[in-house]
Amino acid sequence: MHPTIARIGAAAGWTALVLIFGYHLAVQAVAGTRVSGTLDPSAISAYYHNEILAPASIAQIIVLPVMLVFVLALRAAASRNGELPRFLATIGTGLVIAELAVLLTEVSVQAALVAVARSGGDTVGMFRFWDVLYNSGTYVLEAGLLASFGLALRGDRAFPRWLPTFALAAAALQLVNMTAIWVGIPDAATMVGNVAFAVWFGGSSVGLGRLARASRPMLAAQPA
């Protein structure tokens, strides 16, 4: 694997992690605790009356291509280990591409919710669509990509030894998060799975960084 691919992938992983958590922390600070799992029109309208939610979505849009670069680098890393890891990583990559399409839709609906709330329109139906899409559907895709890459990178010495097992545990937590709006799990409780996903992101970025450093001497040793 060319070290530049691993280096770019590691940088993309850390960048995506900063953008994702920076967005959520900034929105929490400005707009307060998000609403989820409710059909209360007043609670929904009050939250989406925060005009900042629409332009803040730009950060979510920017992170989408960055995530894709990170995942393509992970697929390249897994492909070094044989046909089965490459196949599993390809499944994970496909799930990420599907999630990026879902997230782009989610961002657009969120901006539309702000416009509807501020114009005095009915937000309930549109919010329920957003809530199911973002706070249920995306968790299934994330569980699949975590499991796929966790299995694809088993035994790869460039990546932390604990990462594959941790990825499977994080995948299970995301499946629990998927049920939250249906069974009444408090939205705050989903943070456990989300933090686990972030830890996987960081661990994978560390692995790509190690791979970049390990590949440089091998590349330099090749005959001209």
C-alpha positions in Angstrom: 0.0 0.0 0.0 1.4 3.4 -1.0 2.1 5.4 2.1 0.4 8.5 0.7 -2.9 6.7 0.5 -2.6 5.7 4.2 -1.5 9.2 5.2 -4.4 10.9 3.4 -6.8 8.4 4.8 -5.5 9.0 8.4 -5.8 12.8 7.9 -9.3 12.4 6.5 -10.3 10.2 9.5 -9.2 12.8 12.1 -10.7 15.6 10.1 -14.1 13.9 9.8 -14.0 13.1 13.5 -13.4 16.8 14.4 -16.0 18.0 12.0 -18.7 15.6 13.3 -18.2 16.2 17.0 -17.5 19.9 16.5 -20.8 20.2 14.7 -22.8 18.4 17.4 -21.1 20.2 20.3 -21.6 23.6 18.6 -25.3 22.9 17.9 -25.8 21.7 21.5 -24.3 24.8 22.9 -26.3 27.2 20.7 -29.7 25.4 20.2 -29.8 23.2 23.2 -30.7 19.5 23.5 -32.0 18.1 20.2 -35.5 16.6 20.0 -36.0 13.0 19.0 -38.6 10.3 19.5 -41.4 12.9 20.0 -44.5 14.0 18.1 -45.1 17.1 20.2 -45.6 20.0 17.8 -44.6 22.6 20.3 -41.3 20.9 21.2 -40.4 20.3 17.6 -41.2 23.8 16.5 -39.4 25.4 19.4 -36.2 23.5 18.6 -36.3 24.1 14.9 -37.0 27.8 15.4 -33.3 28.1 16.0 -32.1 29.6 12.7 -28.5 28.5 13.3 -29.5 24.9 12.5 -29.8 25.6 8.8 -26.3 27.1 8.1 -24.7 24.7 10.6 -25.7 21.9 8.3 -22.9 23.0 6.0 -20.4 21.3 8.4 -22.3 18.0 7.9 -22.2 18.4 4.1 -18.4 19.1 4.1 -17.8 16.0 6.1 -19.4 13.6 3.6 -16.5 13.5 1.0 -14.0 13.5 3.8 -15.6 10.3 5.2 -15.5 8.7 1.8 -11.7 9.3 1.5 -11.2 7.8 4.9 -13.2 4.7 4.1 -11.6 4.2 0.7 -8.2 4.3 2.4 -9.4 1.7 4.9 -10.6 -0.5 2.0 -7.1 -0.2 0.4 -5.5 -1.2 3.7 -7.8 -4.3 4.2 -7.2 -5.3 0.5 -3.5 -6.0 1.4 -4.6 -9.0 3.5 -6.3 -11.0 0.8 -9.6 -11.6 -1.1 -11.9 -12.1 1.9 -10.8 -8.9 3.8 -11.1 -7.0 0.5 -14.7 -8.4 0.0 -15.7 -7.5 3.6 -14.2 -4.0 3.2 -16.1 -3.5 0.0 -19.3 -4.3 1.8 -18.4 -1.7 4.4 -17.6 0.8 1.7 -20.9 0.3 0.0 -22.7 0.8 3.3 -20.8 4.1 3.8 -21.8 5.3 0.4 -25.4 4.5 1.2 -25.0 6.4 4.5 -23.6 9.4 2.8 -26.7 9.6 0.6 -28.9 9.3 3.6 -27.0 12.0 5.5 -27.2 14.4 2.6 -31.0 13.9 2.6 -31.1 14.3 6.4 -29.2 17.6 6.2 -31.6 18.9 3.5 -34.6 17.9 5.6 -33.2 19.6 8.7 -32.7 22.9 6.8 -36.3 22.5 5.5 -37.6 22.0 9.1 -36.0 25.3 10.1 -37.8 27.1 7.3 -41.2 25.4 8.1 -40.9 26.1 11.8 -40.0 29.7 11.3 -42.8 30.3 8.9 -45.4 28.8 11.3 -46.1 25.6 9.3 -46.8 22.1 10.6 -43.4 20.4 11.3 -44.6 17.0 12.7 -44.7 14.9 9.5 -41.4 16.2 8.2 -39.8 15.8 11.6 -40.9 12.2 11.9 -39.4 11.5 8.5 -36.1 13.1 9.6 -36.1 11.3 12.9 -36.6 7.9 11.4 -34.1 8.5 8.7 -31.4 9.9 11.0 -32.0 8.4 14.4 -32.9 4.9 13.2 -31.9 4.3 9.6 -28.4 5.5 9.7 -27.6 3.4 12.8 -28.3 0.2 10.8 -25.8 1.3 8.1 -23.2 2.3 10.8 -23.6 -1.1 12.5 -23.0 -2.8 9.2 -19.9 -0.8 8.3 -18.5 -1.3 11.8 -18.9 -5.0 11.6 -17.6 -5.2 8.0 -14.4 -3.3 8.7 -14.0 -4.9 12.1 -13.9 -8.4 10.4 -11.9 -7.1 7.4 -9.0 -5.8 9.6 -8.7 -8.7 12.0 -5.1 -9.7 12.4 -3.7 -6.6 10.7 -0.7 -5.6 12.8 -0.9 -1.9 11.6 -4.1 -1.4 13.5 -4.7 -1.6 17.2 -5.1 -5.2 18.4 -8.4 -4.3 20.2 -10.0 -2.6 17.3 -11.7 -5.5 15.5 -13.4 -6.7 18.7 -14.3 -3.2 19.7 -15.8 -2.6 16.2 -18.2 -5.5 16.6 -19.2 -4.3 20.1 -19.8 -0.8 18.7 -21.9 -2.3 15.9 -24.1 -4.0 18.5 -24.5 -0.7 20.3 -25.6 1.0 17.1 -28.3 -1.6 16.6 -29.5 -0.8 20.1 -29.6 2.9 19.1 -31.6 2.0 16.0 -34.5 1.0 18.3 -34.4 4.1 20.5 -37.2 6.1 18.9 -39.4 3.0 18.6 -39.1 1.6 22.2 -38.5 4.9 24.1 -34.8 4.7 24.9 -33.8 8.3 26.0 -31.9 10.1 23.3 -29.1 10.8 25.7 -28.5 7.1 26.1 -27.6 6.7 22.4 -24.4 8.7 23.1 -22.8 5.5 24.3 -22.9 4.0 20.9 -22.0 7.3 19.2 -18.9 7.7 21.4 -18.0 4.1 20.6 -18.3 4.9 16.9 -16.0 7.9 17.4 -13.4 5.7 19.2 -13.5 3.3 16.2 -12.9 6.3 13.9 -9.9 7.4 16.0 -8.5 3.9 16.3 -8.8 3.3 12.5 -7.1 6.6 11.8 -4.2 5.6 14.2 -3.9 2.4 12.2 -3.7 4.2 8.9 -1.1 6.5 10.3 1.0 3.5 11.5 0.6 2.0 8.0 1.8 5.2 6.4 5.0 5.2 8.5 5.6 1.5 8.0 5.2 1.7 4.3 7.7 4.5 3.7 10.9 2.5 4.4 9.5 -0.4 2.2 8.9 2.1 -0.7 12.3 3.6 -0.3 13.9 0.1 -0.4 12.5 -0.7 -3.8 15.0 -0.6 -6.7 14.9 2.3 -9.1 
